[in-house]
Amino acid sequence: MKEIYLAGGCFWGVEHFFSLIDGVVKAEAGYANGNISFCGNPEGEGPSYKEVYTDKTGFAETVRVTYDSDKIGLDSLIRLYFKIIDPLSLNRQGHDEGTRYRTGIFYSIAEDYPVIKAVYDELEKRRGQKFVVELCPLESFFKAEEYHQEYLFKNPSGYCHLPLEMFRFARSYKAGDPIE
């Protein structure tokens, strides 16, 4: 199993989308790449949603995607990620605004960078505009509170910035299918 960390606005929809993708074993909502010293929790426990929501911690709502690399490749996951975000929108996705909603691809294995960068560069060139998606190593990740996990499964009519057709696409996607 491998992992990639994807920030794409509110983590409820991103988590739900990736949990439906063939080859993804688990998707978990959490907080990544912030400054733990701004948090009131003891070292190692990570920030609370209330702290992250202030936009003072530097953490981004992020989804840890655990996947079976024998079934789906990192290249495909990154292409799927770019289907659900606006890569030109800084600190905003849908109606959600603030640094906690910034977009980012955070990798924990250095060997993943060239794969991610190749897709990033290809899609940026195709779009003809500079992306504002962070692409950097994972510094920290803390699992979000339990009520955030599988939020849209528990609350099917809950808020989500992703269009419903993206979830239909995710349910029908089979690993290896082309992604346009």
KEMIDO-301802 format. One record per atom (N, C-alpha, C): x, y, z. Coordinates in pm, whole numbers, plus 50000, padded with zeros to 5 digits. Example, Ala and Ser with C-alpha at 12.3 -4.5 7.8 and 13.67 -1.06 7.14 Angstrom:
% KEMIDO-301802
513194943150780 512304955050780 513204967050780 512854977550708 513674989450714 512905000350787 
% end
This chain:
% KEMIDO-301802
500834988250000 500005000050000 500885012550000 500405022749930 501105035649925 500125046549967 500685058449994 499865069750036 500255082349960 499245090649936 499445104149884 498465113049959 498845125549979 498045134850059 497575146049968 496255147849960 495665157049864 494765167249933 495085179949915 494275190849968 493515196849850 492205197149862 491385201949751 490155209449796 490305218149895 489155225049951 488605217050067 487325218250091 486695210950202 486985196050187 487485189950294 487905175850281 486765165950273 485545169950307 484425160550302 484225155050161 484195163750061 483975159249924 485165152049865 486355156949895 487575150649844 487695136449900 487435135050030 487485121750092 486455112550028 485245117450012 484175109249955 484525104949812 484985114349732 485345111349594 486385100249587 487485101849661 488555091849652 488175078549715 487295078749812 486865066049874 486085057549775 485535063749670 484765056449569 485625051249454 486875055249447 487745051849335 488285037649348 488135030149241 488665016449234 490175016749255 490645009049352 492075008449382 492455016249507 491555025249551 491795032449676 491295023749791 492165021449886 491855012850000 491185020850112 491645033250130 491115041550237 491375056150206 490425064550244 490585079150236 490225084750373 491125092950428 490925098450562 491075113550561 490135120350623 490185134850636 491165138750745 491935149350720 492885153950820 493425167650788 494475171150858 495095184350845 496575182350816 497095189750715 498485187850676 499235201050664 500535199650684 501535209950655 501235223650718 500965223250846 500775235650921 501805236951031 501585246551117 502505249151227 501855245051358 502305234051412 501725228451534 501875237851652 502845246851650 503045255851764 501895265751781 501055267351678 499905276251689 498685269251749 498825256451777 497695248551826 497735247351978 496565246252037 496465244952182 496645230852233 496695221252141 496825207252182 498275203952214 498485194252303 499865190152334 500585185152208 501885186352209 502715181752096 502325167652055 502135165651928 501855152451875 500385149551855 499495157151919 498075154451904 497465161151783 498115171351734 497615178251617 496575188651650 496195196351548 495245207251568 493805202151574 492945210351627 491505207551624 490915214651503 489745210551462 489055217251352 488845232051384 488495234651508 488265248551552 489525257051532 490685251351560 491955258651542 492275260551394 492115250051316 492405250751173 491485260951106 490245261451151 489245270251092 489625285051104 490455288551200 490875302551218 491815307251109 492395297951034 493395300950931 494685306450990 494905304551119 496135309251184 497165298251200 496785285851178 497705274551201 498505270851078 498045274850960 498725271150836 498355257350785 497525249950857 497135236650813 496105237450701 496175227850610 495195226650501 494345214250526 493045215350500 492195203550503 492705194250393 493085182350431 493795173150342 493255159050359 493305151350253 492875137450257 494075128350233 494265119050328 495285108650310 494635097650229 495165095350109 494645085050019 495605073350023 495125062150075 495895049750078 495405041249961 496335037049877 495925030049756 496815017949728 496235008649652 496934996649609 497635000049477 498945001949484 499695006249365 499754995349257 499374983049292 499284972549190 497994973949108 497044981449165 495754982949098 495604996649031 496055007149097 495935020649042 497245028049065 497685035248965 498955042348976 498795056449030 499885061749079 499905075449129 499535085249017 500005082748898 499685090948782 498165092548768 497445081548778 495975081948766 495345089548882 495845087449002 495285094549118 495455109649104 496595113949055 496835128249037 495925133848928 495735126448821 494815130748715 493385131848769 492985122248852 491645122748913 491525134849004 492555137549080 492575149249169 492325162149091 493005163548978 492835175648899 491455176748835 490705165848828 489325166248779 488395173048879 488775173149008 487835178049110 488235191349171 489345197149126 489755210149182 489845220649072 489865233049114 490185244149024 491635247849056 492585243948971 493995246149001 494445260648990 493545269548949 493875283648934 493365292049051 492615285949139 491985293149249 492855292349375 493325303749419 494205304449536 493385305249665 493605295749753 492955295549885 491435295549876 490915289049774 489465288449757 489105276849664 488085269449704 487485259249618 485985260149642 485215261849536 483775263849551 483515276349634 482635275049732 482305286349820 483225287149941 484125277649955 485015277150071 486245285750044 486545294550139 487655303850120 488505304450246 489815305150227 490765306050336 491945296850308 493035298950378 494235290850353 494005276150387 493085273250475 492785259250508 492175251850390 491645259250293 491025253250174 491925253850052 493215256650072 494125257349958 494285243449897 494765243449775 495005230749707 496475226949724 496715213949733 498075209349747 498195194349729 499335190349677 499705176349666 500935174749753 500795166849859 501885165049955 502315150249949 503545148149915 504045134349899 504965130950015 504945118250053 505775113550165 506955105250118 506995102049990 508075094049932 508695102349819 509955105449831 510635114149733 510525108749590 510505095549575 510425089449442 509095092449374 508085096949450 506795100349391 506825113849320 507745122449359 507775136049304 507845136449151 508755129149086 508825130048939 507515126048870 506825116248925 505535111948867 504515123148880 504425128749000 503475139549026 503805151748940 505065155348937 505515167248863 505235165848714 505425153948659 505175151848516 503695154248483 502785149048565 501355151148542 501015165848561 501525171648669 501295185848700 501705194548582 502925192648534 503445200748423 502635198748295 502265186348266 501485183248147 500135190548151 499445189548264 498115195548275 498195210748279 499235216048342 499425230548346 499685235848204 500505228948131 500815232947993 499555232247906 498805221647922 497565219947845 496585231247876 496515235248002 495615245948045 496125259748001 497445260947987 498025273447942 498055284448047 497915280648173 497945290248283 498695284148400 499355292348479 500125287848595 499195283048706 499435270848754 498655265348865 499125271048998 498215271949093 498555276349228 498485264749327 498495252649278 498465240549360 499855238349420 499935237449551 501225234549615 501655220349579 502915218749554 503495205549528 504755204949613 504665197649724 505795197349818 505735184949906 506825182249975 506835170850066 505845172750181 505325161850229 504465162050348 505335165250468 504955175450543 505655178950666 504975172650787 503655172750786 502885166950897 501475164050850 500885154050911 499465150750885 498875145951016 497715151451047 496975147351166 495555143951124 495125132151160 493765127751128 492765137151195 491745140951119 490705149851172 489815142151270 489035149551343 488105143851440 487195133651372 486725124251450 485925113051398 484675117751322 484045128351366 482815132751298 483085137451155 484335140451120 484695144250984 484935132050895 485225120550954 485525108550876 484245103250811 484325100550680 483195095350603 481955104150619 482185117050629 481115126550658 479945125350560 480235124650431 479155124250333 478475110550325 479115100050373 478425087250386 477425088150501 477835094450610 476975095950728 475895106450707 476185116450624 475285127850599 475135129750448 474375120950382 474305121450236 473845134750177 473115142550252 472675155450200 473525166750257 474685163250314 475585173150371 476235181850265 476825192750309 477455202350218 478645196150145 478765199550017 479945195749940 480095205249824 481335209649802 481595218749690 481755211449557 481865198249561 482025190649437 480655187949374 480565188849242 479305185649175 478995170649188 477715167249197 477295153349214 477795144349102 477955149848981 478425141348870 479825136048894 480615142848978 481955137749011 481855124949092 480875123849179 480695111549257 480185100249169 479305103549074 478835093348979 480025088348896 480865097548852 482065093848777 482945084648861 483195088348987 484065080549076 483535066349095 482215065149111 481615051849131 481775042949007 481755049148889 481835041248766 483275039248717 484205046848773 485605046048728 486215032548766 486885026348673 487625013948697 489095016848676 489915012348768 491365014548757 491835010548619 492595019248558 493095016748424 492295023948315 491075028548351 490285036248254 491035049048221 490905053948098 491525066848065 490855078148142 491615088348175 491085099848248 491325112148163 490265118248123 490345130548041 489885142248119 
% end
